[in-house]
């Protein structure tokens, strides 16, 4: 058997989920005083993911250093040698 989907119920369900997610985001972001413990628990749960993300970002921020051209490295080396000789 096949049933027709009720579009109003489906839209209402999706909109309530979206509003719920936005509400939870606002609670976490602004750390509402009433739900302070809930916010602290969320901070404890999500902190490892945030720390890991920052660590990965930190590692990739130095990736550009590996792509310096050989000429630029030679020029810098010559400049440093000149400063040492002075």
C-alpha positions as CSV (number, residue, x, y, z in Angstrom):
1,X,0.0,0.0,0.0
2,X,1.1,3.5,-0.6
3,X,0.0,6.5,1.3
4,X,0.1,10.2,0.3
5,X,2.4,12.3,2.4
6,X,0.8,15.2,4.2
7,X,3.0,18.1,3.1
8,X,1.8,20.4,5.9
9,X,2.9,18.0,8.6
10,X,6.2,17.4,6.9
11,X,6.9,21.2,6.6
12,X,5.8,21.7,10.2
13,X,8.1,19.0,11.4
14,X,11.1,20.4,9.4
15,X,10.5,23.9,10.6
16,X,10.2,22.8,14.3
17,X,13.5,20.9,14.0
18,X,15.2,24.0,12.5
19,X,13.8,26.3,15.1
20,X,15.0,23.8,17.8
21,X,18.5,23.7,16.5
22,X,18.6,27.5,16.3
23,X,17.3,27.7,19.9
24,X,20.0,25.3,21.1
25,X,22.7,27.2,19.2
26,X,21.6,30.5,20.8
27,X,21.6,28.9,24.3
28,X,25.2,27.6,23.8
29,X,26.4,30.8,22.2
30,X,25.1,33.3,24.7
31,X,25.3,30.9,27.7
32,X,22.0,31.8,29.1
33,X,22.2,32.0,33.0
34,X,19.2,29.7,33.6
35,X,20.7,26.9,31.7
36,X,24.3,27.5,32.8
37,X,24.9,23.8,33.8
38,X,23.5,22.6,30.4
39,X,25.9,25.0,28.7
40,X,28.8,23.8,30.7
41,X,28.0,20.2,29.9
42,X,27.9,21.0,26.2
43,X,31.2,22.8,26.5
44,X,32.7,19.7,28.2
45,X,31.4,17.5,25.4
46,X,32.3,19.6,22.4
47,X,35.7,20.9,23.7
48,X,37.8,17.9,22.4
49,X,36.4,18.4,18.9
50,X,37.2,22.1,19.0
51,X,40.7,21.6,20.3
52,X,41.3,19.0,17.6
53,X,40.0,21.4,14.9
54,X,42.3,24.1,16.2
55,X,45.3,21.7,16.2
56,X,44.6,20.7,12.6
57,X,44.2,24.3,11.6
58,X,47.5,25.1,13.3
59,X,49.3,22.3,11.4
60,X,47.9,23.4,8.0
61,X,48.8,27.1,8.6
62,X,52.4,26.2,8.2
63,X,51.9,24.2,5.1
64,X,52.7,27.2,2.9
65,X,56.2,27.4,4.3
66,X,57.0,24.1,2.6
67,X,56.2,25.6,-0.8
68,X,58.7,28.5,-0.8
69,X,60.7,28.6,-3.9
70,X,64.3,27.5,-3.9
71,X,65.3,31.0,-5.1
72,X,63.6,32.7,-2.1
73,X,65.4,30.3,0.3
74,X,68.7,30.9,-1.3
75,X,68.2,34.7,-1.1
76,X,67.3,34.5,2.6
77,X,70.3,32.3,3.2
78,X,72.7,34.8,1.5
79,X,71.2,37.6,3.5
80,X,71.7,35.7,6.8
81,X,75.3,34.9,5.8
82,X,75.9,38.6,5.1
83,X,74.6,39.6,8.5
84,X,76.8,37.0,10.2
85,X,79.9,38.2,8.4
86,X,79.2,41.7,9.6
